[in-house]
């Protein structure tokens, strides 16, 4: 009898740990996802742009990279570049100016739906051609029309294919305008 009771208590305890917290039915969870980026070919020794497309779940928004108030948490992409590939500027879109029920007189700079980030990468001229993987996170805080949720980090991963620069065009040697017999 005692061992059955202990097994039951352990079983319930294990289930409560293993099962994720369930949201009330009908309640949406805010999320941001990265659309699978295509393999980008980048030329070694030259700056190249890689486009990353993110999607904010319906009914939610995230603060832009330059929120309109100091207390708001900006959306920021942090990346680790492979050795011998220089990570340049990350270009963020301008946010959409919107007002919400919790602050009807204040316009907030936000992203909703789809938004793209442009990442500048420059492989050194000595980098061997091949595929190189970037890792990082998109830090954001999602909100709906009534409240904001705790900040989150979305893992970001994409691959670039480093290729050789095309050969420089060859110039014909100068020729004499005179005809020699």
Backbone torsions as a table, in degrees:
resi	resn	phi	psi	omega
1	UNK	NA	-46.0	-178.8
2	UNK	-65.6	-40.8	-179.4
3	UNK	-67.4	-34.2	177.2
4	UNK	-65.9	-42.0	178.8
5	UNK	-64.3	-42.9	178.8
6	UNK	-64.7	-42.5	178.4
7	UNK	-61.9	-40.6	179.8
8	UNK	-65.3	-45.0	179.1
9	UNK	-63.6	-43.6	178.1
10	UNK	-63.5	-40.6	179.0
11	UNK	-62.4	-44.9	179.1
12	UNK	-65.9	-41.1	178.6
13	UNK	-61.9	-44.1	-179.9
14	UNK	-63.6	-43.2	179.1
15	UNK	-63.3	-39.6	-179.0
16	UNK	-66.3	-28.9	178.2
17	UNK	-79.7	-41.1	-174.9
18	UNK	-77.7	-32.6	-178.9
19	UNK	-77.5	131.7	178.1
20	UNK	-70.2	156.9	177.8
21	UNK	-62.6	132.3	-178.9
22	UNK	-94.0	135.0	175.4
23	UNK	-81.2	153.5	175.9
24	UNK	-59.0	146.8	-179.6
25	UNK	-56.1	138.6	178.0
26	UNK	86.0	-9.7	180.0
27	UNK	-87.5	125.1	180.0
28	UNK	-86.7	149.7	177.9
29	UNK	-106.1	129.0	179.9
30	UNK	-69.8	142.6	176.0
31	UNK	-154.7	156.4	172.8
32	UNK	-125.0	134.5	179.4
33	UNK	-125.0	156.1	175.8
34	UNK	-102.6	123.1	173.8
35	UNK	-66.1	139.7	-178.7
36	UNK	-57.6	114.8	-178.8
37	UNK	-74.3	141.8	175.4
38	UNK	-69.6	157.6	176.9
39	UNK	-64.7	119.1	-178.1
40	UNK	-95.5	127.3	174.1
41	UNK	-86.8	126.4	-179.9
42	UNK	-124.8	141.3	-177.1
43	UNK	-90.0	128.8	-179.9
44	UNK	-66.3	144.8	179.6
45	UNK	81.9	-1.1	-177.6
46	UNK	-131.3	148.5	175.5
47	UNK	-71.5	139.4	-178.9
48	UNK	-135.3	150.9	179.1
49	UNK	-108.8	133.0	174.9
50	UNK	-114.0	126.3	-179.4
51	UNK	-95.2	130.7	175.9
52	UNK	-119.0	129.9	-178.7
53	UNK	-110.7	126.7	179.9
54	UNK	-112.3	154.4	179.8
55	UNK	-130.5	126.0	175.9
56	UNK	-94.5	131.1	-176.7
57	UNK	-60.3	150.4	-175.9
58	UNK	-57.0	136.5	178.9
59	UNK	88.2	1.1	-177.6
60	UNK	-128.1	165.5	173.2
61	UNK	-145.0	162.6	173.9
62	UNK	-124.6	151.9	176.8
63	UNK	-63.7	146.1	178.1
64	UNK	-70.7	179.8	177.4
65	UNK	-68.1	-24.0	177.8
66	UNK	-124.0	78.0	-178.1
67	UNK	-63.6	157.0	-174.7
68	UNK	-79.5	-8.9	177.9
69	UNK	-131.0	146.6	-176.3
70	UNK	-62.6	-32.1	-176.7
71	UNK	-78.9	-9.6	-179.6
72	UNK	-83.0	146.1	-177.3
73	UNK	-89.3	120.1	-178.5
74	UNK	-74.7	156.4	171.3
75	UNK	-83.5	125.5	-174.9
76	UNK	-137.5	133.1	174.9
77	UNK	-101.2	123.9	176.1
78	UNK	-115.4	128.6	-177.6
79	UNK	-128.3	149.6	170.5
80	UNK	-108.4	123.1	-178.4
81	UNK	-92.8	148.2	174.4
82	UNK	-63.8	160.0	178.2
83	UNK	-55.7	138.3	176.7
84	UNK	69.7	15.9	170.8
85	UNK	-122.2	121.6	-177.2
86	UNK	-87.6	129.6	177.1
87	UNK	-91.8	121.5	-179.1
88	UNK	-97.2	-149.8	-176.0
89	UNK	-70.6	143.2	172.0
90	UNK	-103.7	123.0	-178.2
91	UNK	-99.9	123.6	-179.8
92	UNK	-102.4	147.0	176.4
93	UNK	-73.4	160.9	172.3
94	UNK	-69.0	144.7	177.6
95	UNK	-77.4	158.1	174.8
96	UNK	-85.9	133.2	-179.6
97	UNK	-83.9	115.1	-178.0
98	UNK	-135.1	152.1	173.1
99	UNK	-115.7	153.3	-174.6
100	UNK	-132.6	164.6	-176.4
101	UNK	-57.9	-33.8	-177.6
102	UNK	-74.9	-16.0	176.8
103	UNK	-151.3	70.2	-171.9
104	UNK	-62.8	-24.5	-178.3
105	UNK	-92.2	-0.7	-175.8
106	UNK	-114.1	130.3	175.3
107	UNK	-91.1	128.3	179.3
108	UNK	-109.1	144.5	178.3
109	UNK	-91.2	111.6	-172.4
110	UNK	-135.3	162.9	168.9
111	UNK	-111.8	139.1	173.1
112	UNK	-142.8	160.2	-177.2
113	UNK	65.5	-125.6	-179.0
114	UNK	-99.7	141.9	169.4
115	UNK	-146.0	145.9	-176.0
116	UNK	-112.4	143.4	172.1
117	UNK	-118.0	139.4	177.7
118	UNK	-107.3	123.9	-178.4
119	UNK	-111.1	123.6	178.2
120	UNK	-89.1	126.0	176.7
121	UNK	-127.8	144.7	177.9
122	UNK	-138.4	101.6	174.7
123	UNK	-68.0	138.3	176.0
124	UNK	-61.8	155.6	-178.5
125	UNK	-62.3	-21.5	-178.0
126	UNK	-88.5	-3.9	-177.9
127	UNK	-67.0	134.5	177.4
128	UNK	-71.2	139.4	176.3
129	UNK	-59.6	144.2	-179.9
130	UNK	154.2	-175.5	-179.3
131	UNK	-92.0	136.4	179.7
132	UNK	-131.6	137.0	-174.6
133	UNK	-106.2	134.7	175.2
134	UNK	-104.4	142.9	177.4
135	UNK	-129.4	151.3	176.0
136	UNK	177.5	-162.9	176.7
137	UNK	-143.6	148.7	170.6
138	UNK	-100.7	116.5	178.7
139	UNK	-95.8	130.8	-177.0
140	UNK	-153.5	164.3	171.4
141	UNK	-128.4	118.9	-179.7
142	UNK	-91.1	146.8	178.2
143	UNK	-138.7	158.0	168.8
144	UNK	-112.2	-163.2	-177.1
145	UNK	-72.3	-12.8	-175.8
146	UNK	-115.2	-29.7	-173.0
147	UNK	-154.1	163.3	174.2
148	UNK	-107.7	152.3	-177.7
149	UNK	-107.2	164.5	179.8
150	UNK	-57.8	145.7	178.4
151	UNK	-58.7	149.9	179.7
152	UNK	-132.3	167.6	174.1
153	UNK	-128.4	125.7	177.0
154	UNK	-99.1	121.7	175.2
155	UNK	-62.6	136.0	-179.7
156	UNK	-122.1	133.5	179.3
157	UNK	-145.0	132.4	173.3
158	UNK	-151.8	159.6	-175.6
159	UNK	-120.8	139.5	172.3
160	UNK	-117.9	147.8	176.5
161	UNK	-105.5	113.7	179.4
162	UNK	-83.2	128.6	179.3
163	UNK	-123.0	158.1	176.7
164	UNK	-70.5	149.9	174.5
165	UNK	-70.1	146.1	176.7
166	UNK	-63.2	149.7	-179.4
167	UNK	-63.3	147.1	178.7
168	UNK	-65.9	143.4	179.5
169	UNK	-63.5	139.2	179.9
170	UNK	-86.9	136.8	177.9
171	UNK	-95.3	141.3	175.4
172	UNK	-71.4	142.5	178.3
173	UNK	-66.0	150.0	178.4
174	UNK	-60.3	141.3	179.5
175	UNK	-120.7	149.1	179.4
176	UNK	-69.8	137.7	178.1
177	UNK	-76.4	-8.1	-177.6
178	UNK	-92.6	148.0	176.5
179	UNK	-94.4	128.3	-179.7
180	UNK	-103.0	131.4	178.0
181	UNK	-104.3	NA	NA
